[in-house]
Amino acid sequence: MNFPKGFFANGVHCGIKKNGNKDISVFYSKKPCIAAGKYTKNIFKAAPVIVSRKNIKNKIHAIIVNSGCANACTGRKGIVDAEHTCDIIEKEFNVKSKNVLVASTGVIGQYLPMDKISKGIKKLSHSLTFSLSNSPISAAQGIMTTDTTVKVQSSEFRVPAKGEARKGRQGSKVTIWGCAKGSGMIEPTLGGATMLSFILTDAVITKQALNKALTLAVDESFNCLTVDSDTSTNDTVFLLANTEAKNKTIDTGRDFKIFSDNLTNICVELTKMLAKDGEGATKLITINVKGARNKSDAKKVGKVVANSPLVKTAIFGNDANWGRIVAAVGRSGIGIKPDKLKVSFDNICVFKNSKPTKFPEKEAKKIISEKEVPININLNMGKETAKVYTCDFTGKYIDINASYRT
């Protein structure tokens, strides 16, 4: 998988996780990066979120991430520990602590084991210093908690090089690479187990354009994701750009659209991976809503259906129980007109004109027995659309979360 020029990434085990899995990762650029971020809207923001929101105003050299301990609801000590983590990066990577972003994921209410954090950062620094390993996959593994698979995605495209016209030239190759983690406690409202995503690009782009592109991408992806309707204290997305592609500066116009579309596609694919790997999940469910008065209404309907335990368990049981979907739409609070609503499993219409259709039950069952299940909802009240991504609910979800802390 393609990785942007000038970045180093790796993950190692420092001792937070008892099972020996990787539990600390770094994403580093020797050249300073402009950065954009989106964070949880949970009132109880974790210490690393608070520290990173302050530091992101500066140029950024590194993101340091630990898994196994969220450093959330830890008071003043949590802030001090997050800041001290940045200080250790300053010492080991020869960058200023104010130029470091920090993130954590894991159990809420536990303090960071700073001796282990320090040990892990030294390991990461050693691998960079002696060029032993540039391993983006290891970095993606180091941020995992209850995830069962690594989630990475990348894209390459060309835009004009600095000083060249668009026509007749090959242009500069720009790479965007992203990773994400999360299986439970996931309904990120970006604005336990946590939704984290770290995206790197070698593009030359203005900070305003970078922020705009991330906002557009998140609105179409991570903010359209729900596993269990719980918004974590730690949800974070970071996007870093280090200018190593040496392209003509992206700001507005066609080049911005190319960059923005590629970034959005990466985030959507990562979102699907997150939904598919929801705790205990066996299926990816995509709620396609159209015919809404506005985008907000479309997304609200999709989220209510996606968060319904009755809908999610019906899909797990291969039960074409359309009544649960209609009931969820009806309590969305957006003023549905029942006689206009149409509900389908893929191309099989099961509800229309305020009543069920005579649909082939076996064919509907076959559709929802697949690993990816499309539910189509047409409100027939406007032109706006939205896609919401979720997964089914299984007994394994209960097993995982009943004993997550202990």
N, C-alpha and C positions, 0 to 999 in steps of 0.2 A: 504494500500500500504506500502511496506517495506521501512524503513528509516534507514540509516547507523548509527551504534553505535557512541555515543559520540557527536552527533550534536544536536543542538537546533535551531528551526526555528519558527518564528511567524510573523504575520502582524497585524497592528492596523490602526485606523483612527487618523490622527494628525491634520487635518483641511485644507490640500492642496486642496482636492477635495470638491467641494461644495455639492455634493450629499450624503456625509456621508460614502461613500465606503472606504475600507481600502486603505491607500496610503503610508505606509512606512513599510518595512519588514527588518528583520535581519536573517542571517544565521550564526550560531556561533558554535565554537568548543573550549572547554576549553583547549584541547590539541592543540598545534600549528600544522598547516597544511602546507605541501608543496602545491604550487598552480601553475596552468598553465592558461594562458588567450589568447584569440583572440579578436581583436578589429577592429572597422570600419577602412576602408582605405579612408574615406571621409577626405579631407584636413582640413575641419572645425571640428576637434575633440572636443567633449564636454569636459568641465572641469573635470568631474569625470573620463573620459577615461584617461586624461593626468595624473591625480593624481594616479590612479590605476596602470598605466603602471610603475610608479616609485615604488610604494609600493610592487608590486607583486614579486619583487626581494627578499623580506624578507619572513620569515615564517608568515603565516596568521592565525588569530583567528576569524575574522568576515568579512562578507559582509553586508553593509548597503545600502538599495535601497529605493528610493522614486519614486512615480509615480505622474503625474499631472504637473510636471515642469521638463524640460529636463536639465536645467542649461547648455545650449549650446549657443554659440555666446554671452557670457556674460563677456568676457575680463578677466582682472586680478581679479575682484571681484568674478567671478565664481570659479576661482582656489582657492581663499581664503575661499570661502564658502564650497567647497568640502573638503578642508583640515580641516576646522573647524568642519565639520560633523564627520570626523575621530577623532578629538580631543574630541568631545562629547562622542563617543563610548569609547575612552580611559578612560574617567572619570566614565561613567556609568557601563562599563563592566570590568574595571580593566585590560585592555590590552593597549599596546602601540599603538599610532595612526599610526605608520609606519607599524603595523601589521594588518591594516584594509584596505579592498577594498571598493570602493564606486561606485555606479551606479545611474543614474537618467533616467527618461523617461517622456515625456509629451510635452508641448508646448516649442518651441525654442524661445530664446530671453527674457525669464523671469528669474528674480533672485529667488533663493531659499528663502522661508520665514523661516529664521533660527530659529525664536521663535517657530514655529510649528514643525520644524525638531527636535529641542531640546525636546519639549514636547513628541513627538512620541517616541524618543529613550528612554526617561525615562519610558514610558509605557512598552516598550519592555523589558527593563532591569528589571522592577518590575515583569513582568510575568516569567522571568528566575529565578530571585532571590528567589521568593516564590513558584516556581514550579507550577504556576497556569495553564500554558498552553505550551505544545510543539506541535505546530500546523503547520506542513508543508503546509497544504492546505491554511491556513490563510496567510502564507508567500507568496504562489503563487498568492493569490488574491490581495495582497498588491502591486504587481508589474504590475497589469493590467491597461491598458488605455481604448482603444476602444474594447478590447477583449470581447467576449460574453461568453467564457468558460475558466475554469482553465485548464492549460496544464501541467500535471505531468506524469512521467513515472519512473519505477524502475526495477531493475533486481537483482537477487541473484544467486550466483554461488560459487563453491568451488575450492580452490587451496590449495596446501600443506601448513600445518601449519609450523611455524618456527621450524626448527630442525627435521622435519619428512620427510621420503621418500614418494614418490608419491603412490606406491603400498601398498595396505593393510591398509590404513589409511583413516579416514573420511575427514581430511583436515579442513581448516578454511573456514567459510562462509563469503564471501565478498558481500557487498551490494553497488550498485550504484543507486543514486536517482537524478533525474533532473526535473527542471521546466523551463518553457519558457513563454514569452509573446510577442505579436506582432500581429497586424491585418492589418496595413497599413504602408506606407513608408518603404517597405520591399523589398530589394534585397541585403541582407548582403554580403559584400565582406570582409570577416573577415581575416584577415591576420596575432518636430513632434512625431509621434508614432514610436516605435523603436523595434528592435529584441534584446531581452535580454534572456540569459539562464544561470542558475546557477546549477551546478552539484556537488554533494557531494558523497564521497566514504570513507569507513573506511579501504580501502586497504593499505597495506604497499607496497610502490612502489617508485622507484627512480624518481627524478625530470626529468631526461632525458626521461625516459619511459613515465612519465605522459604527458610531452609535446608532445612526438611523438604520443601517443594514441589520444590526443585531436586533433592534426593536421589531423590525418587520419580520425577521426570521423567527424570533421567539413567539410572536403573536400567532404565527401559522403552525407552530410546532409544539414546543414545550408547554405553552399555555393552553394547548388543546389536548393535553394528556391528563388522564386520571387513572390510577390503579384502585385507590380505596377512599378517595375524597379527603385524605388527610394532608394538610400542607405542613411541611417540615419547618423546623426552626433554622435550617442550614441551607436551603435551596439556593444555588448559585450557578450562574453562567458567566464565564470570562472569555473574552475574545482579544487576542494579542496580535499586533501587526508590527513586523520588524524591518520592513522596507527592502529586504534582501533581493526581491525579484527585480528591482531597478526598473520598474515600469513607469510610464507616465502617471503622475499622481491622479488617483481616482477620487472624484469629488461628486460630480453630477452627471447626468446624461447617460449615454449608452454604456459606457464602461462601468458606471455605478450599477446599472441594471444587471449587467453580466455578473458582477461580483455579488450583488444582493441575491440574485436567483440561485447562484451556486451555493451560497451560504445557507439560504432557506432550504434547499434540497438536502444538504447535509443534516441540518437540524431536524427536518421531517423524518429522514431515515433513522437518525438516532432515536427520535421519539417513538417510532414504530418498534425499534429494538427494545426500548424500555418497556413499552406496553406488553410486548410479546413475552418478556422475561419477568413480568409481574410475579410476586411471590405466589408460588403454587399454580401459576397460570398454565393452561394448555392451549389457549387460543388468543389470537389478536382480533379484537372487535373494532371495526371502523364504523362510526355513526356519521352518515352523510346526510346533512340537513340542507334543504334548499327551500326556496319560496318564502323566505323570511322577510320581514319589513326592513330589518337592519342586521348588521353583522353580530351585534351583541345578542339579539334575540336568537339568532341561529345557533350561536355558541352556547347560550344558556339552555336551550332545548337539548342540544347534544350532550352537555354535561349532566343534566338531570337524568337522562336515559342511561348514560354511561356509568353513573354512580349508583344506579338502582341495584341493590343486592338481588332483588327478585329477577331482574333482567339478566344479570350476570350469572346467576345460578341456573336459570333456564337454558342459557346458551351452553353452559358446562354440561347440562343434562341432555343436550340435543333436543330440547323441547321447543317447538315453534310457537311459543306462548306469546302471541302478538298483543294480548290484552295487557300484559305488564308494560309493554312499550307505550301503548296508547295512554295508560294510566299515568305513566311518568311524564309524557308530553303534556297531559292535562293539568299537572300540578307545577308546571314550569313557571307559571305566573306571567306569561306574556300575552294573554288574551287570544287564545287559539279559537278558531271557528271550526267546530267539530265536523261540519258537513264538507269542509274543504280538505281535511287531513287525509293523507294517503301514506300507508306504511307498507314497506316491502322488505323481504329477505332477498337481497340481490335483485333479480329480475322477477321475482314472484310476489305479486301484490296480495297482501293478506287482509288489508283493511282499507275501505274507501266509502265515501258518502255516509259516514257515521255507522257503518255496519261491516261485518266480516264479508270477505269474498269467498267464493267456492274455489279455494286453491288446492293444489295437489299436496297433501300432507307429506307424502313420502319424499317428494322433490324438495320441499321446504326443509325437511329433516336432513336431507343429504347436504344442503347448503350449509346449515349451521353445524354439521358434523365435521366440516373442514377446519384446518388450522387457522385460516383467516376468514372471518365472517363479516360481510357487509350488511349493515342495516340502513335502509334508505327511508328517510322521512321527508315528505313534501308537505309544507304548510299551506302552499298555494295562496300566499298573502303578500308576496313581494318578490324581489329578485336576488336577495342576498343569500349566501351559502356559507357553510362551515363544515369542517371535518373534525371530529373528536375521536381520539384513540384511547382504547381501554382494553381490558382483558376479562376473562371469566373468573368467577370465584369458585374455589375448590376447598375441600377439607384441609389440604396442605397449607393454605393461607393461614388457617386458624392454628395449625400445629406450629408453624414458624413463629407467629406473633405471640402465641401464648407463652412461649419460653425464650423470647428474644433477649431479655436482659439477664435471666438467670440460667 
